[in-house]
Amino acid sequence: MENKRTCLYDKHVALGALMSPFAGYEMPIQYTNITDEHVAVRTACGVFDVSHMGEVSVKGPDAERYVQHIFTNDVKGAPDGQVFYGMMCYENGGTVDDLLVYRMKENDFFLVINAANIDKDWAWMLDQAKGFDIDLQNLSEHYGQLAVQGPEAEKVVEEVLGLECKELKFYTAAPLSSPEGETIEAPSGAVGGALISRTGYTGEDGFEIYATPDVINEYWDKLIQSGRCKPCGLGCRDTLRFEVGLPLYGDELSQDITPVMAGLSMFCKFDKDEFIGKEALQQQKAEGPKQRVIGIELADKAIPRHGYDVLFEGQKVGEVTTGYHSISSDKSVCMALVDAAHAKLGTELSVQIRKKTFPGVVVKKRFYDKHYKK
C-alpha cells in the first residue's frame, strides 16, 4: 500500500528533509541532523509537522458519558477548554491507545489519537458507541497539525503567527483566532473552529495547532521564513519525548503493556464510576504487576536499542523498549520492560548489545527534567 502524505509534504522535500515511512505516512525524519534539531527545541524553538495524527469528534447528549466509558482519566464536569491525557483500554487492561481528550464544551469533545492506530482505534470506538446517543466523526483526513515547541515557543507563536497564547495555561485549549479576532474555521463537522492548545510531547513549553491544511501551510511558511523556528523531524521528536520519560505506543504502551505496568496509574481515575478495563487495572495495581517499565543508565557509551535483552546476573529478565545516547544528559540510557522483581531503583542490570554485555543500574525513567510553563 502506498504511504500517505501530509499537507506539508512538498515543504519538507523542498527543505531537503530525509523522508521515511512512519505510521503509513511519508514523514520527515530530519532536516539537518537530529542533534541540532533536538538542541533547538531544548534551547529555543522548533516546529514539527504532526498532521499524521488522528482526530475524532464526539458530540451529543451522551458524549461525556461515552468519553468517561472509554477513557481512563476523568473528564466529568471539567471546564471548557480543559485537555486531558490518558488511555483507552481493553477489558483485560491492555492499552488500545494513549491519547489527548479536549473538552470543548458540554457534550462536545475532541480526541487526538496516534497515527499508527487510527484505523484500529476508530473501529474500536465505533464498537463501544453502541447504546450511546452520540455523533462520532473521524476527522483525521481533514486536519493538519503543527507542534511549536521550546522555551521561545510562546514568543514565536504570538509574534510570528500573531496568535494570542500567553494566557493559555498548561493543558488548556482555545479556538484559533486571527489577529483581528476572527475565528479561523476548521474542517466541516469539526469542533467550533480550529484549535490551539498548550500541549506537546517534548518536555518543553509549547503549543499544538489544529487547522485546515491551507492554514497549516500558511503558518509553516511564516515560522520557517522567520528564522526563529527550526524545522524538526520525527527523529528528534522521539529523542525529546524519551529523555523526559514520555511513553510511545508500541514501545512503552501496547496491547500487552497496561498503564499500570508503564507507571501511568496516575492517569487512571479509579474513583470514577467505571471505564473499560477498570477492574483489571485496579486488580493489577493492588497485586502489583508482574512486569514494569523502568529506566536504565549504562556505565558505557554503547547505545541500547528497542528489543535488546536486559539481563540480571546473566539471565534475561526483560527487553529494552526505547534507548539512546541522551543528547541533553550525554548518557547512554534506555527504558525497558522487566520483571517486577528487578525493577527497584538501584538494581544492577545489564543490556546485551550485539555480542557484548554492558552493565547498568535502574534509575528513574525521566532522564531529563521537564520545563513546562504551568
Backbone torsions as a table, in degrees:
resi	resn	phi	psi	omega
1	MET	NA	136.4	-178.7
2	GLU	-72.6	139.2	179.7
3	ASN	-70.9	146.6	176.6
4	LYS	-77.9	166.7	176.3
5	ARG	-127.5	140.5	176.2
6	THR	-77.2	171.7	-178.5
7	CYS	-66.7	-11.7	-178.7
8	LEU	-105.9	10.0	-174.7
9	TYR	-52.2	-49.6	-177.5
10	ASP	-62.3	-32.8	178.9
11	LYS	-66.2	-40.7	179.8
12	HIS	-63.8	-45.5	-179.7
13	VAL	-61.8	-42.7	-179.7
14	ALA	-62.5	-29.7	179.6
15	LEU	-86.0	-0.2	178.2
16	GLY	78.3	25.4	-178.7
17	ALA	-66.2	147.3	171.0
18	LEU	-79.7	113.3	-176.6
19	MET	-98.9	145.2	-179.5
20	SER	-153.8	151.1	177.5
21	PRO	-65.1	135.5	175.1
22	PHE	-151.9	122.9	177.1
23	ALA	52.5	35.3	177.4
24	GLY	85.4	5.4	180.0
25	TYR	-121.9	153.8	167.6
26	GLU	-85.1	110.4	-173.3
27	MET	-121.9	151.3	176.4
28	PRO	-74.9	125.5	177.4
29	ILE	-88.4	-40.1	175.9
30	GLN	-160.0	160.0	177.4
31	TYR	-108.6	-53.9	175.4
32	THR	-103.8	-76.4	169.8
33	ASN	-155.2	159.1	-173.1
34	ILE	-61.3	-39.0	-178.1
35	THR	-63.4	-47.8	179.1
36	ASP	-59.1	-43.2	-178.0
37	GLU	-69.4	-39.8	176.4
38	HIS	-59.4	-49.6	-178.6
39	VAL	-63.6	-36.3	178.8
40	ALA	-59.8	-41.2	-179.9
41	VAL	-71.5	-37.3	179.9
42	ARG	-71.2	-28.3	-171.9
43	THR	-114.3	-20.3	-175.0
44	ALA	-143.7	-97.0	-177.2
45	CYS	-160.3	137.3	175.4
46	GLY	-136.1	155.6	178.0
47	VAL	-123.8	136.1	179.5
48	PHE	-116.6	139.9	167.4
49	ASP	-85.2	110.9	177.4
50	VAL	-119.7	34.4	-178.6
51	SER	-68.9	-9.6	177.8
52	HIS	-76.9	-14.9	-179.7
53	MET	-63.2	156.5	-178.9
54	GLY	-97.9	147.7	178.9
55	GLU	-130.2	132.7	-179.4
56	VAL	-130.7	134.4	177.4
57	SER	-103.0	134.0	176.3
58	VAL	-124.4	115.6	179.2
59	LYS	-132.8	163.2	175.3
60	GLY	121.3	170.2	-175.7
61	PRO	-55.1	-32.1	-177.7
62	ASP	-104.2	16.8	-174.2
63	ALA	-59.4	-47.8	-179.1
64	GLU	-64.5	-42.3	-179.5
65	ARG	-62.8	-37.8	179.0
66	TYR	-67.6	-46.4	179.7
67	VAL	-62.4	-41.4	176.9
68	GLN	-59.4	-34.8	-177.1
69	HIS	-70.9	-38.8	-174.5
70	ILE	-97.3	-9.0	-168.5
71	PHE	-117.7	135.5	-176.1
72	THR	-72.6	-29.0	-179.4
73	ASN	-81.9	173.9	-173.4
74	ASP	-113.8	110.2	-177.5
75	VAL	-101.1	-1.8	-172.7
76	LYS	-60.9	125.4	175.2
77	GLY	69.3	12.6	-179.5
78	ALA	-69.2	152.7	178.4
79	PRO	-68.3	154.3	176.5
80	ASP	-58.6	139.3	178.9
81	GLY	89.0	-2.3	179.4
82	GLN	-76.8	140.7	179.1
83	VAL	-115.6	140.5	-178.1
84	PHE	-126.9	140.5	169.9
85	TYR	-101.9	143.9	177.6
86	GLY	-179.9	-164.7	-175.7
87	MET	-128.1	157.3	162.8
88	MET	-106.3	133.9	-174.7
89	CYS	-127.1	156.0	170.9
90	TYR	-79.2	169.2	-179.5
91	GLU	-57.7	-31.4	-177.9
92	ASN	-84.6	2.7	177.8
93	GLY	95.7	-13.8	176.3
94	GLY	-60.9	154.4	-172.2
95	THR	-91.8	125.1	171.5
96	VAL	-74.6	-47.5	179.1
97	ASP	-172.3	159.0	165.5
98	ASP	-103.7	150.0	-169.7
99	LEU	-158.8	169.4	170.3
100	LEU	-106.4	138.9	173.7
101	VAL	-118.7	122.0	177.8
102	TYR	-101.3	123.4	172.8
103	ARG	-92.2	105.3	-176.6
104	MET	-81.4	-45.0	173.7
105	LYS	-163.7	-177.5	-177.6
106	GLU	-56.1	126.6	179.2
107	ASN	56.1	38.0	177.6
108	ASP	-146.1	105.3	-174.5
109	PHE	-126.0	152.3	-178.3
110	PHE	-127.7	118.9	-175.9
111	LEU	-110.5	133.4	-180.0
112	VAL	-115.6	118.6	-172.8
113	ILE	-117.7	165.3	-177.3
114	ASN	-72.9	141.0	-175.0
115	ALA	-56.9	-42.7	-176.6
116	ALA	-67.9	-16.3	-174.2
117	ASN	-109.3	4.8	-171.6
118	ILE	-53.8	-53.4	-176.4
119	ASP	-63.8	-44.6	179.5
120	LYS	-63.3	-47.5	-179.5
121	ASP	-61.2	-44.8	-176.7
122	TRP	-62.2	-45.8	178.5
123	ALA	-60.7	-41.6	-179.9
124	TRP	-67.1	-42.9	179.9
125	MET	-64.3	-40.1	176.8
126	LEU	-61.2	-41.6	-179.3
127	ASP	-64.4	-37.6	-179.7
128	GLN	-76.4	-14.1	-174.3
129	ALA	-78.9	-9.5	-178.6
130	LYS	-60.9	130.7	179.2
131	GLY	89.6	-2.2	177.4
132	PHE	-107.8	137.6	177.6
133	ASP	-86.5	84.5	-177.0
134	ILE	-139.4	158.9	170.5
135	ASP	-109.5	110.0	-176.4
136	LEU	-106.5	123.5	-179.0
137	GLN	-129.7	132.9	173.7
138	ASN	-91.8	107.8	-175.5
139	LEU	-104.1	14.1	-172.3
140	SER	-57.6	-34.5	-177.5
141	GLU	-77.5	-12.1	-172.1
142	HIS	-103.1	-10.8	-176.2
143	TYR	-105.2	146.2	161.4
144	GLY	-108.5	157.5	-178.9
145	GLN	-147.3	134.7	174.1
146	LEU	-116.6	144.9	169.9
147	ALA	-117.7	114.8	177.9
148	VAL	-104.5	114.5	-167.2
149	GLN	-131.2	144.6	175.6
150	GLY	132.1	165.9	-177.4
151	PRO	-60.7	-22.5	178.5
152	GLU	-95.7	3.9	-173.0
153	ALA	-58.2	-43.4	-178.3
154	GLU	-59.7	-48.0	179.4
155	LYS	-63.0	-42.0	-178.1
156	VAL	-65.1	-45.0	-179.4
157	VAL	-63.5	-41.0	-178.9
158	GLU	-73.9	-44.8	-172.1
159	GLU	-86.0	-33.1	-178.8
160	VAL	-89.9	-44.0	-177.8
161	LEU	-93.9	-13.4	179.9
162	GLY	69.7	26.4	-178.8
163	LEU	-104.5	132.6	178.5
164	GLU	-77.8	118.8	-178.6
165	CYS	-137.2	-6.3	-175.0
166	LYS	-58.9	-34.3	-175.8
167	GLU	-83.2	-9.8	179.9
168	LEU	-69.7	125.9	175.3
169	LYS	-82.2	163.8	176.9
170	PHE	-57.2	131.2	-179.2
171	TYR	60.5	42.9	167.9
172	THR	-130.6	161.2	-176.8
173	ALA	-136.9	160.7	177.7
174	ALA	-148.0	155.7	173.7
175	PRO	-59.6	145.0	179.8
176	LEU	-80.9	124.9	-179.2
177	SER	-122.6	147.6	176.8
178	SER	-72.5	166.0	177.3
179	PRO	-57.1	-23.7	178.9
180	GLU	-85.2	-0.6	177.6
181	GLY	90.4	5.4	179.9
182	GLU	-84.7	137.7	178.7
183	THR	-69.6	132.2	178.6
184	ILE	-86.9	125.1	-174.2
185	GLU	-70.5	146.8	174.5
186	ALA	-104.4	175.0	178.4
187	PRO	-56.4	155.9	-179.8
188	SER	-53.4	131.6	178.5
189	GLY	86.6	-5.4	-177.3
190	ALA	-79.6	173.4	-172.5
191	VAL	-83.9	109.6	168.0
192	GLY	42.9	46.7	178.9
193	GLY	87.2	178.7	179.9
194	ALA	-72.5	166.2	-171.6
195	LEU	-128.7	151.2	166.2
196	ILE	-132.1	136.5	179.0
197	SER	-135.1	151.9	176.6
198	ARG	-89.4	80.6	-177.0
199	THR	-144.0	175.5	177.7
200	GLY	163.2	176.6	-175.2
201	TYR	-132.1	39.4	-176.6
202	THR	-119.2	-13.9	-174.5
203	GLY	87.2	0.5	177.0
204	GLU	-110.8	165.0	171.6
205	ASP	-59.9	150.8	178.6
206	GLY	171.6	-179.8	-173.6
207	PHE	-138.4	149.6	172.1
208	GLU	-120.0	134.1	-174.7
209	ILE	-119.5	125.5	179.3
210	TYR	-114.3	122.8	-177.8
211	ALA	-160.0	-179.9	177.2
212	THR	-67.1	156.0	-179.6
213	PRO	-55.1	-36.3	-179.3
214	ASP	-67.4	-38.1	177.4
215	VAL	-67.7	-42.5	179.5
216	ILE	-62.0	-41.1	176.7
217	ASN	-62.1	-43.2	179.7
218	GLU	-61.9	-45.1	-178.7
219	TYR	-67.1	-41.4	178.1
220	TRP	-57.5	-48.6	-179.3
221	ASP	-58.6	-44.3	-179.9
222	LYS	-62.2	-44.2	-178.5
223	LEU	-64.3	-45.7	-178.1
224	ILE	-69.0	-44.1	-178.3
225	GLN	-66.8	-25.2	-179.6
226	SER	-67.8	-25.3	-175.9
227	GLY	74.8	3.2	-176.9
228	ARG	-101.5	0.4	-174.9
229	CYS	-142.4	114.2	-175.4
230	LYS	-81.6	132.7	174.1
231	PRO	-67.3	134.3	-175.0
232	CYS	-128.6	141.8	-178.8
233	GLY	-100.0	-179.6	-177.2
234	LEU	-69.2	-18.3	177.5
235	GLY	-60.0	-52.1	-179.0
236	CYS	-79.1	-20.6	173.1
237	ARG	-59.9	-37.7	179.5
238	ASP	-73.5	-42.9	-180.0
239	THR	-66.1	-34.4	-179.9
240	LEU	-68.8	-48.8	-177.5
241	ARG	-66.9	-36.9	-178.6
242	PHE	-63.7	-43.5	-177.0
243	GLU	-59.3	-31.2	-177.6
244	VAL	-100.9	14.6	172.2
245	GLY	77.4	20.2	179.5
246	LEU	-85.3	134.5	-175.3
247	PRO	-78.1	155.2	172.0
248	LEU	-119.5	129.9	179.2
249	TYR	-62.2	134.4	-175.7
250	GLY	99.6	-18.5	176.4
251	ASP	-113.8	-71.2	-177.4
252	GLU	-94.1	-8.2	174.8
253	LEU	-137.6	144.1	177.6
254	SER	-168.1	-177.3	175.8
255	GLN	-57.9	-28.8	-178.0
256	ASP	-101.8	-8.8	179.9
257	ILE	-113.6	111.2	-177.3
258	THR	-81.3	163.3	174.2
259	PRO	-57.5	-33.7	179.3
260	VAL	-66.9	-44.2	177.7
261	MET	-62.6	-34.5	-177.8
262	ALA	-82.4	-1.4	-179.4
263	GLY	76.6	28.8	-176.3
264	LEU	-114.5	27.2	-179.3
265	SER	-59.5	-26.0	-179.0
266	MET	-62.0	-20.3	179.0
267	PHE	-96.9	8.2	174.7
268	CYS	-111.0	108.2	-174.6
269	LYS	-90.9	91.4	-175.2
270	PHE	-72.3	-11.5	179.3
271	ASP	-86.5	-4.0	175.4
272	LYS	-85.3	163.0	-169.6
273	ASP	-53.7	-52.0	-178.5
274	GLU	-165.4	155.9	165.1
275	PHE	-157.5	155.6	-176.7
276	ILE	-61.4	125.8	-179.5
277	GLY	93.6	-2.6	-174.6
278	LYS	-57.3	-48.9	-175.4
279	GLU	-63.2	-43.0	-179.5
280	ALA	-64.7	-42.0	-179.2
281	LEU	-69.0	-38.9	179.4
282	GLN	-62.7	-42.8	179.3
283	GLN	-66.0	-42.3	179.7
284	GLN	-63.3	-39.4	179.1
285	LYS	-66.3	-42.1	-178.2
286	ALA	-66.0	-41.4	-177.2
287	GLU	-83.8	-23.7	-174.5
288	GLY	91.4	126.9	-178.9
289	PRO	-67.9	152.9	179.2
290	LYS	-74.5	-23.8	177.1
291	GLN	-132.7	152.8	178.3
292	ARG	-137.2	150.6	172.0
293	VAL	-87.3	125.2	-175.9
294	ILE	-128.0	172.8	170.8
295	GLY	-106.1	145.0	176.2
296	ILE	-132.1	132.2	173.6
297	GLU	-109.1	125.2	-180.0
298	LEU	-88.6	149.8	178.7
299	ALA	-77.4	-21.4	-175.7
300	ASP	-104.1	170.8	179.3
301	LYS	-89.5	4.9	177.5
302	ALA	-62.0	149.9	-174.3
303	ILE	-105.8	115.9	176.4
304	PRO	-77.6	139.1	-178.6
305	ARG	-119.8	162.6	178.4
306	HIS	-51.5	129.5	176.5
307	GLY	94.0	-12.0	179.1
308	TYR	-67.6	145.6	-177.9
309	ASP	-72.8	141.3	171.7
310	VAL	-107.1	131.4	-173.1
311	LEU	-118.8	148.2	169.5
312	PHE	-127.2	116.5	-177.3
313	GLU	51.1	42.2	174.6
314	GLY	85.8	-7.6	-179.2
315	GLN	-105.0	138.1	-179.9
316	LYS	-67.6	128.7	178.7
317	VAL	-127.0	4.2	179.7
318	GLY	170.8	-171.6	-179.6
319	GLU	-139.7	149.4	174.9
320	VAL	-67.5	135.7	175.3
321	THR	-98.5	-43.1	173.8
322	THR	-146.5	138.9	177.5
323	GLY	-149.0	144.8	179.3
324	TYR	-152.9	166.7	160.1
325	HIS	-88.1	107.6	-172.7
326	SER	-57.7	125.1	-178.8
327	ILE	-69.0	-39.0	-175.7
328	SER	-78.9	-32.7	-176.1
329	SER	-105.7	-9.4	-179.7
330	ASP	58.4	39.8	177.7
331	LYS	-129.9	149.3	173.6
332	SER	-85.0	116.7	-173.5
333	VAL	-138.2	161.6	175.7
334	CYS	-155.2	160.9	165.5
335	MET	-103.7	146.7	-176.5
336	ALA	-148.6	149.7	174.0
337	LEU	-97.9	114.2	-175.5
338	VAL	-129.6	163.5	174.3
339	ASP	-58.2	137.4	-174.1
340	ALA	-58.2	-29.5	-179.1
341	ALA	-63.5	-18.1	-177.3
342	HIS	-116.9	21.2	-174.0
343	ALA	-97.6	-3.6	-175.5
344	LYS	-69.2	141.0	177.2
345	LEU	-55.0	136.6	179.0
346	GLY	92.0	-10.2	178.8
347	THR	-64.6	134.4	178.9
348	GLU	-86.8	117.3	178.3
349	LEU	-125.1	171.6	173.8
350	SER	-137.9	160.5	-179.3
351	VAL	-120.6	131.1	177.3
352	GLN	-83.3	110.4	179.2
353	ILE	-114.5	106.9	-170.5
354	ARG	54.5	-120.0	-174.9
355	LYS	-99.3	4.9	-178.5
356	LYS	-114.2	155.0	177.3
357	THR	-111.7	129.5	-176.5
358	PHE	-116.5	125.6	-178.6
359	PRO	-72.4	150.5	177.8
360	GLY	-155.5	-178.3	-179.0
361	VAL	-140.3	145.9	179.0
362	VAL	-72.1	126.8	179.3
363	VAL	-131.6	176.3	176.1
364	LYS	-64.1	147.3	-177.9
365	LYS	-67.9	-21.2	178.7
366	ARG	-85.4	103.4	-176.6
367	PHE	-86.8	-10.2	-178.6
368	TYR	-149.7	139.2	-175.5
369	ASP	-72.6	137.7	175.2
370	LYS	-69.5	152.3	178.5
371	HIS	-129.7	56.0	178.1
372	TYR	-77.2	152.9	174.0
373	LYS	-99.8	109.4	-174.9
374	LYS	-106.3	NA	NA
